[in-house]
Amino acid sequence: MSPNVVLVTGVSRFLGGHLAARLAADPSIERVLGVDTVRPGRDLLRKMGRTEFVRADIRNPLINKVIDSSHVDTVVHAAVNTHTGSGGRATMKEMNVIGTMQLLAACQNSASVRKLVIRSTCAVYGSSSRDPAVFTEGIEPKGLPSSGYAKDAAEIEGYVRGFGRRRPEVDITMLRFSNLIGPRIDAMLPRYFSLPVIPTVFGFDARLQLLHSEDALAVLEHATRQDRPGVFNVAGAGVLLLSQAIRRAGRPAVPLPGLAVPPLAQFFRGARLVDFSPEQLRYLGFGRVLDTTRLQEEFGFTPRWTTRQAFDDFVHGRGLRPMIDPDDIMAVERGVGDALARMR
């Protein structure tokens, strides 16, 4: 059953705003309401067309009135903060966890809501040396995330499962996104790979599986239009090693001993260059790979970009220029390889 009145949270940011724009362009959808605490930028607001912007804080119980008075039947919760803003970690947790709790309470009290789409993250699986080679949706993490966005996401998923038990007639789609990358999105990895010099952890070379921001937008749209309840991993095909990604970005890597990484991460957070949480540092050490069989076979969606293609599109779209000529790097590597061969 196609949606009639859709409410999208987080419309001042890329995913929420562009999703609202796509839905508003569909005449079969009667109304699209976009909710956020700040007004979208001029360009994004223009793209959103007939979307009705509502300046509201989902932490406030008044979100009940917005949903009830508009007879919303589909709620897309895209307003999850993935990095610490100016308000610090406490504000981030309030927006993520308390905001989601209030939104779920509003949905529970509404007789019109029949579908809920949640943007989650594969960070709920954690990252460690004990991880399986590939995570399926049914695998429990070795240890629950202890901090940052990953911990918020794990709590959010718990509250959503509780909501599902109380309102079993509501279709719930949980999308566990892999790390996003692309030329148009502001996230941890795009900021990290845009640094002039890339710090890494000595002795580690993480396996990265990425999701293009346009594919993330497309899968949210698909979940909104189609009834596909369940939990789904969402990621592009294939894997890049961290060292390969750094080379493709044309950046020099600086391997650091493990003890030196946390102080450097704190420096980057203080300078507002990259918001490294402990969970993200573990991800850059161990990586994470997802099984997307359910996404393709049950959900009916295959990402357009592979991991490699998504990363290359980010590099070209951001206009990243090599700090060191790749030919020089290859020449050095060949020289080292020849020297090792002679030694053997």
N, C-alpha and C positions, 0 to 999 in steps of 0.2 A: 504494500500500500504506500503510495507516494506521500510525502509530507505536504501539509497544508499551511501551517504556521510554524516557522522555524525560529528558534532563538539561538544565537551564536555568541559565546562569551569571548572576550579578548580581541575585539575587532580593531583595536588600535595597533595591533601587531600583524606580521605578515600572514600567518596561517588563518587567523580568525577573520581579518579584513578581506582577504582575497577569496576565502570561502563564501563569505556573505555576498561578495560581488558576483560570484558565479551563480549562487542560488537566486539572487535578485534578478538576474538576467533571464530566468526561467519563468515564463508567464503561467505555467501550471501551478506554481507555488503562490499562494494568495498573499502572504506577508512574510517578510524577513526582518527580525529585530536583532540589532547588533548592540551588545552590552559591553561597556568598559568604563573604567574610572576616569579615563582621559579621552578627549576627542581625537579621532584619527587625523592624520595629516591631510592637507588639502588634496593632494593627488590621490591618496587612498580613498578619501571620502567621495571624491568624484567617481572613482571606479565602482564604488559600492552602490551607485545608482539609487534605486528606490528603497534601499535598506533604511529602516527607521532606527536611527541611532538613539540609544537610551543611555544617558550618563548615570550609571549606577554602580555601586560596590556590592559584589555578590556576598561579601561578609555581612551585609546588612539584611535583616529579615524582610525588608521592603521588596526584595526580589520575588517574594511570594505574590505581591500585588501585580508585578509586571507579568508574571506567568499566568495568573488567574484572569486578569482583566483582558488579556490578549488571546486567551484560549489556545495557548501554545501546545502543539502536539509533539514536537520534536525539539530536543535540546542538544546542542553540540557544545561540549565544554572544552574549548581550546585555550582557555586563559590560564594555563599552568606556567608559572615562572620557572625557567630553566637555569637562570643565573641570578646572583644577588644584585639587587638594584641599589639605589641611593639610600633606601630605608634599612639596609642591612639584612642579616639573616633572619631576625625576628619578624620583620615585615614580610619577607619572602614566605616564611612558614605560615603566617597568618593568611596571606592571599591564597596559598596553595591548599592548605588543609582546612582552615576555618571557612574559607570561601567555598570550598567544595562541599563541606558539611551543610552550610546554609542553602546552597543550590540544591543538594539532594533532598533536604527537608522541604523545600518549595515544590520540588517534583513529586515528593511523596504525598503532599497535601493537595495536589492538583488532580482533578478527575480527567483532565483533557490530555495530559502527557502520556504518550504511548511508546516513545522511543527516546533513548539516551545514548549519545555517542561520546566516549571519553578518550581524550588524547592522553596516553600514558607513555611509558618509556621502557626500553629494555634494560635500563639501569637497575630495575628492580631485581635482576638476576645477580647483580654484583659482578666483581672481577677478582679472580684470585688464581693461584697456581693449581688449585684443586678443581677448577671448573671442567665440565665436559667439553669435548671438542666443538659441539654444536648444541645450543639451547633450543629445546622445544617448549611449547606453551605449558606443558604439564610438569616440567622439571622445577623442583624447589631449589632455591639458592642454598649454597653451603652455609651462608650466614647473611642475615638481613642487613641491608645498608644501614650504616650508623650515623650518617650525616648528610646534609645538603639536599639537593633536589631528589636524589635517589630515595632517601628516607621519606621525603614527602610523598613521592609517587607510591611507595609501598603502603603508606597509611591511606592514601586516597583510594587505592585499589581495595583495601580492606573495607572502607566505608561503602564503596560501590557494591561490593558483594553483599553487605548487610542490607543495602537498599533493595537489591534484587530479591532477597528473601522476603522482604516486607511487601514488595510490589512485583510479584512474579509475572504479572500480565504485561509489564513494560519490557520491551526488547532493549537489551543493553549490549552495545558493541564497544569492546575495549581494544584499543589499538596501541600496541607496544612498539613505538617507533625506535629504530636504530638511530645512531647519532646523525643529525641533519647536517647537510652541507649544500652549498649552492651560492651563486653569485649575488642573490637577492636577500639572503637571510643573515641575521646577526645571531650567531651561536658560538659555543665554545670552540669547536674545531675550526670554523672559518677564521676566528681571531688568532688561534694558535698557529695555523699554517701561514698566516699573514705576517707573523713576526719576522724581523730581518734575520734572526738567528734562532734556530729551533732547539730548545733544551730537551734532552731525552735522559732516560735513566740508564746508566751504564749496565750493560749485560742483558738488556731486555729489548725485544723487538715485537711489539704488540701486533696482533692480527686485527685489522679494522674492517668492519663491514658497514657501509654508509648508505644513507637514504637521501636522494636528491629532494630538495625542498618542494619542487614542483610535483614529485610523486607523492610526497606527504599531503600536499593540498588535494591531489586527485583522489587519494584513498579516503580522505575525510569526506569529500563530495560523494563518493560511491557509497560510503557508510550511511550518509544522510538520506540519499535517495532510495537505497535498497534496504530490505529487512534482512540483516545478516548478524544476528546475535551471536556473541561468543567473544573469546579472547584470541587475538591474532598478532603474531610477530610481523613487523613490516620492515623490510630491508631490501636493498638492491642485491642482485646476484653477485657472487664472487667476493674475493677478499684481497685487501692490500696490506702488506706489511708496513709498519710505521716508517721504516727506512726507505721503502719504495715511494711512499707518499711524499716524504720530505724531498726526495730527489726529484719527483715530478713537479713539485712546487718550486724547484730551483733554489732551495734554501740550504745553507750549511747547517749540519747538526752538531750540537755540542753535548756529548755524553757526560753526565754528571753522576757522581756517587750518590747513592740513595739518601744519605744524610744531608746532602746539599740541596735536594729538591724542595722540601717543604719551605725553607727560608726564601728560596727563589720564587716559589709559588705565591708566598705572602707578598713579596715585592710586586709581582705582576697584578695581584688583586688590589694592592694599595694604589698602584698607578692606573688602575682601571683598564689594563690592556687585555688580560685574560682572567676570567674568574675561575681559578683552579680550586675545586673542592677536593678533600681527601679521596672521595669516590672517583672523581675524574682523573686524579693522579694514578690511582690503581688501574683505571681503564687504559691509560697511556702506557702502563707497564705490562699488562696482561692481555688487553683487548677483549673482544667478545664477538662471537659468531652465532647467528640465529638460523633456525630452520624455518623456512617460509612455505612449507608444503600446504598448511591449512589456508594460508592467505590465497594461494593460487587455486586450490581445489575446492574449498568450501566457501571462501569469501568471493572468489571470482575476480581477483585482481593480480596482475603481474606488473611490477614496476617497470617503467620505460627505460630508466637508466640503470646500468650495472654500477657496482661500486667504483670501478675504474673510470667509467664514463662520467659519473657524477662528480668525481674528484677533478677530472680534467676540465669539465665544464666550469667548475668553481675557479680553477686556476686561470682559464682563459677569460672568464667573465669578470674576474677581479683585476685582470691585467697584470698578474704577478710576473715579474721579470727575474730571471736567475741572478742571484748574487755572485755565483761562480759559474763560469762557462761549463755546461755539461760535458763538452768534448774534453776539457781539461781533466774533469773528474774521471771520465772513462779512461783517459790516457794513464792517469796515476794508477787506477785499478788494474789495468793491463800490465803496467810495470811491476806492481806488487805481485800479481799472479805469476808473471814470468819468473820473478825472483824466487817465489816459493817453489815453483816447479824445478828450478835449477838446484835448490837446496835439497829437494827430495831425490 
